[in-house]
């Protein structure tokens, strides 16, 4: 199939449940009941020959097919989500097409060979090799956000990229680390984001060199040789305790007002709910997103990526976050700790989701779909609540409020209502040091009961919101004080 592609077509019209066909000179979409993957080649005038998008069951991928001599070279340009817009994908495909014409080989194969040839005994090589390991390892592959942080680390050490690891001294590492920490007005680093970024980059460098040293030691040992690198130059930072401890971080968080859960006693939670509800008629998407993030105690990306279970196949559902209103269940896929996390839908959450389901478009998969704007975006779902959060913060008279503070608010209230073990269950805080934890998991009916109680107490801070979302049959609202 060949048609002119655009960002809107690729993101919002092409899916595995439907496929485009030509009917009397027009492009129409017909059902794809077998959910067979298909390719649509791009007829746009700027598209290289053979450029298109492959639509699969779980993702969409830009591809390039070119005939060289008697063979067809098939290359992956990249996942659709990796490109800010289709124009960039066409440019990347054009570069790959020129590479194919020059040597007749798949550019991805050439890239892997180049990466394998990088000397891992340089800092740049160690960082690059470690990034490749994170992106391709068999278990717990790094998420895109993690890879972006590693990429920032590689850029930060660009001037040391060609330095052999054996040439880096402890004094140099310490001096560079210190130069990245800019003291605040009071002489401390508590108010300075530079320290956090610096520590993050040096921790990644430390991990990358450790990884390379282990691989090199294993290879040398199998050949009966001694490893070339005996010491990690970045270890000096841990040996001299130059990274902040957990206690140091807690003190810095307090000074920077990094953690600001809302409260029942000071009225801040009630003012927040009132402000969000007032914004809801005109900003339904953002308001519902904030409400669900609070009432589920979820991380911001966990709420944003939720899909409707009835829009997914069993295969898609196994690797997605979704809500099922029939089962009154929400499932977060591969959360921060690597585990899947399931919670029951309490009454108010169920009501918000039911309203969203009733108003959704016929083929919409996401609970919080992306808002189409003049700005080109590769987002497939809602991803930025900064604007509405700023309005709500001002309306509620709050000095500081971040999206993650909503999760902290849920945790604070749950902590006053139930056991520590139940709070960890609700927040999905796994403790790998406690091997007996899996035998003490609260039974599901108890989880349902506690989720409903926490939700009722949160909403009790604003009577109008409570009455608007809670079923009448529940009677009087529950209060904590």
N, C-alpha and C positions, 0 to 999 in steps of 0.2 A: 504494500500500500504506500502511495506517495501523496503527500499533501503539504501545504505550507504550514509550518509550525510556528507557534509563538509561545511566550512564557505562560500565558493564560491557558492555552490549549494543552500544553505539556503538564502543567500542575493540576488543572481543574477539570479537564474534559477527558483526558486519556486515563483509563483505569482498566483493571483486569476483567471487570464485570461487563464491559462494553468495548466494542471495537469499531473503528471507522470503516465505512465501505462507500463506494461510489454508486450513486443511484441517479441516473438521468442527468449526469453532469454535476450533481451536488454531492457533498460529503454528508452522510448521515451516520448516526451511531446505532448499531444493532446489538442485541444481547449476546454475550459470550458465555453461555451456560456451562461450557466445559472448562472455562477459565484458562484457556490455552494462551500462553505467552505469545506476543506478536510484535512485529517491528513496523514502525512507520518512518519512512524516509522523508527527509526535509526537502520541500520544493522551493524554499526561499532562495532568492537570487544570490544571497551572500553565503549560502551553505555550500561546503565542499561536496563534491560528488561522493555519494555513499554514506553521507552523514545522516543519522536518524536517532530515534529513541526506541529502546526495547522496553516493553511494558510487561513486567512479570507479576507474580502473585504477591510479592512483598515490597518490591521497589521498582523504580524506573531508572534506566541507565542509558546514557548517550553512547552511541557506538559509531564505528567507522568501518566500512567495507570497501576495499579497493582490489582490483584485479592487477596483479603484477606477473607478466608473462602468462603462464598457463595456470597460475595458482591464485586463489582468493585469500587475501590477508584480512583477518577480522581482528579488530582492536577495540578495547574498551576505552572510551574517552574519559568516563567518570560517572559516578552516580549523579542523578539530577540534583539531589540535595547538596552536592559539593560545589555547584556553580550558582553565583548570584543571579545570573540571567542566561538566557539561551545564546545571546551574542557572544559571551565569553566561551561558551561551549563550542560554538562554531569556530572561534579563533583557535582554540586548543586543537580542534579536529583538523584545522588547516595546517597547523604545525606538524601534526602527526602524519598528515597526507604527504607533506614534503619529505618527511623522514622515510616514509615507506617508498616513495619514488626514488630516493637516493640509494638505498641499499636493499630494498625489497623485503625488509624484515619488520616484524611487529615491534613498534616502539616500546611497548610495555616489557617485552623480553629484553630489549637493549637496556632499558632502565634498571631492571633487576640485576643484569650483569654488571652495570656500572656501580650499583650499590654494593654488590658483593666484592667489587674490586677496591672499594674505599679502604684506606688504611685505618684500621680501628685503633692504632696506637697514637693517633692524633686526637685532640679533644673534639674537633669537628667530626671526625670519623666515628668516635665513640658515641656522640650524641645522635648522629644520623643512624647508626646501627641500632641504638637502643630504641629510637622512634620506630624504626622498621619492625623491631621485635614486638613493641606494644601494639602496633597496628595489625600484625599478622599472626600473633601467637594463637595457638589452638583454643585456649581457654581465657575467658574474661578479656577479650580484646578491648583496647582503650576506646573510649567514646570520642566523638569529634571534638568536644570541648577540651578533653585532656590533651589530644594531639595538638590543638591550637596553642596550649600552654607550652608544650614541648617545642613547638616551632618558635615561639617567642624566646625561649631559652637559647635555641640555636642562633637566632639573630643577635641576642644579647652578647653571646660569646664569639661573634663573627671574627673579631680581631685576633682571637686565640685559636681559630679553627685549624690552622696548619701547625700549631705548636705540638710537638711530640709530648705525650703525657709524662715521659721521663724527664723532660726539661722543665716542667712546672715545679716551682718550689713552694713550700708551705708559706714562706713569707709573702710571695706574690699572691697566693690565694687569699691570705688574710687581708692583705692591703686592698685587694679588689673588693672583697666582701665589705670591708669597712667603708670604702668610698661610695658604696651603694646605699648606705644608711645615712640619711640627712636628719640631724637632730631637730627636734621641734623647738619652739620658743623657750621652753623651760629646761632645755638641755636634754630632754628624753626623746625617745623615738616614738612615743605613744600615739602622737597625732599624725604620724607620717606614714603614708601608704608605701613609701619607698622601701621601708624595711621589709614589709610583707612580700613585696615583689622580689627583692633581693634574696631573701631567704628561700623563696620558692624556686628561683632559678638555680641557686647553688645546691639545693637539695636534689634537683633533677640532674645536675652535673655529677653530683656525688653518686647517685643511683646508676647513671649511665656508665661511669667509669668502673663501678663495682661489677656491673653486668659484663662488660667487656673483659675485665680481669678474670672472672669466673670462666668465661668461655675460652679465653686464651690459656688458662691454667689447665682446663680439661683437655684441650687439643694438644698442649705440650706434653701433658702426662701420658696421653695415649701413644705418643711418639717417643717416649722415654727421654724427653728433654726438659730443661728447667724453663719456667715461664720468664718472659722478658721483663715484665713489669711486676715489681714486688710490693710497691706501696701506692696507695691512692692519694694523690696530693690534696684532695678535698676532704680527706678524713681528719685533717687538722681542725676543721670547724667543729666536729663532734668531740674530738679529744680535748679541746679547750672550752667546750660548752658555749660556743659563740651563737648557736641557735637559741631562740627563746624557748623556755620551758612552758608547760601548760599553765603554770601559775603566772608566768610573765605575760602570756597571751591574754589570760583572763583580766589581769590588771589593765593591759592596753585596751582591751575591748570596752572596759568600763569608762576609761578616760575618753575614748573616741565615740562613745555612745553607739557602739556597733550592735548592741543587743537591746531592743526596746519592745518587749512584749507588752501588749495592752492589758489593762487591769480592770477588775470589777469595782474595787474599792475606791479608786481615784476617778472613776467615771469615764476613763479614756476608751474603754471597750464600747460603752454605750454611745459615746459621741461618734466613734468610728462607724458603728452599724447605722446610726441615723444618717451620717453623711453618705455612706454607700447606697443606702436605700433611696435617698433623695436624688442620687445620680442615676439610678437604675432606669427610669423612663427614657432617658436620652442616651444612656451608655449601658445598654443591657448586657452586652458581651463582657465588657470589662468589670461591671458590677457583679455579675454572676460568677465570674472567674475569681474575684477577690473573696466572695462569700464562700465558695466551695473550697478554696485553698485554706481558709480559716477553719471551716467546719469539719474538714477531713484531716487537718493537721498535716497537709502535704507540702512537699517542696514545690516551688513554682513551676518547674519543668514537668513535674509529675502530673499536675492538674492540666496544664496546657496541652499535653499530648494525648489526653483521653479520647478514645473513639467509642462509637456506638457498637455494642457487641452484635446487634442484629444486622450490621452492615459488613461484618467480617466472616470469612470462612473459618473453619476450625484451624486450618494451617496458619492463617493470618492472626487469629486470636491468640495462638500459642506464643507469638512473638510481638505482642502489642499490649498497650495499656488500654483498658476499656471499662465501660459501665454497662451493667445488665439490669434493666429496671424490672424484668420479670423475676429475677433471682434476688433483687435488691442487693446487688454486689458491685463493688469497684475493685479492679485489679490493676496494680501498678507493676509493669514489667521491668525487670532488671534495674532495680533502684540503685542508689548510691553504693550500698554495701554489696551489690551483686545479686541480691535475693529478689524474688517476686514477693509482692505484698498485697494481701487481700483484706478488705474492710467491708462491713455491712453499711448499707445506706440508711441512715437515720431519717426521721420524718421530714425535716426541713430540707435536707440535701435531696431526698427523693422528690419533694415538691418542686424544687428548682430545676432538677433534671427533667422531670415530667413536662414542665412548661417549655423547656428548651427542645425536648423531643417533639412536642406538638407543633412547634414553630420552625423546625428544621426544614431545609430544602430537600427535595425528593432523593437526591443522590449523595447528600452530605454525610461524610464518615466521621468527622471530628465534632466533639461536643463543643469545642471552642474553635470554630473555623477561622482561617486567616481573613483579615479584612483587606479587600482590594483597594489599593491606593495608587496615586501617581508614582510613588516610589517603587522601583522594581525590587522584588523580593523573591527569595527562593523558599520562604517559609511555607509550610503546608498546613500549619495551624497557628492559632493565636500565640504570640510569644513575647509581647512587650506591654506590661501594665504600668509603665512609668508615668504616662500622662494622667490616667485616671487616679493613680495612687497619689500623685502630687496634688490634684484637686481635692481628693478626700482628706489628705493630710492637712491642707489649709482650711477646709470646711470644718474639720473636727478640732482645729486648734492644737494640732500635735506638732511638736518641734521636729522630731525625727520619726520616720516609719518606713521600713523596708518590707518587701514582700515576705522575706523569711521571718520577719517578726510575727506574722500571722501564725506560722507553725509554732513559734515559741509561745504565743498566746495560748494555743490549744494545749501545748505541753504543760504550761503553768497551771491551767485550770484542771486538767486531768490529774495532775500531781496532787491537788488538794482533795480530789474526789475518790481516788482509788489507789491501789498498791503500785509500788515502783515497777513490779514485774508487768502489771497490766499497762502501765504507761509505756514501757519499752515495747510491748506488743503493739500498741496503737501507733507508735511513732516508728516502728520497724528498726529499732536500735538493737542490732545483733551484738552479742558479746562472745567473741570466739574463745575467750579465756574460760568460759563457763560451759563445760561439756554437758552438764546436766540440764541446761536451759531448755533443750528440746523436749524434755520429759515433763516440764512444768508449764507448758503452753496452756493458757486459759481456754476453757471450752467455748465453742462458738456462741451459745446462748448468752454466756456471761459477757462476751465481747459486744454482742448486740445491745445488751442492757446498758453497758458502760458508755458506748458510743451515743446512745440516745440521751443518757443523763448529761454527758459533757455538752452535747449540742443544746439541750434545754437550758443549761446554766449559762452558756455563752449568749444565747438569744434572750435570756431573761434580763439582760442589761438594757434592752430597749423594748418596751411593751408593744409598740406598734409593729415592729419587725416580727416579734414573737407571734402576735396574733395573725399576721399576714402569711406566715409560713407553716405554723403548727396546726395540725388538725384540731377541730373544735372538740372532738370526743376526748382529747387528752385532758381537758379540763384546765384547772388552774396551772399556771406556769410554776416550774420548780425554781427555787432560789437557793443560793449558797449561804446567804447571810440574812 
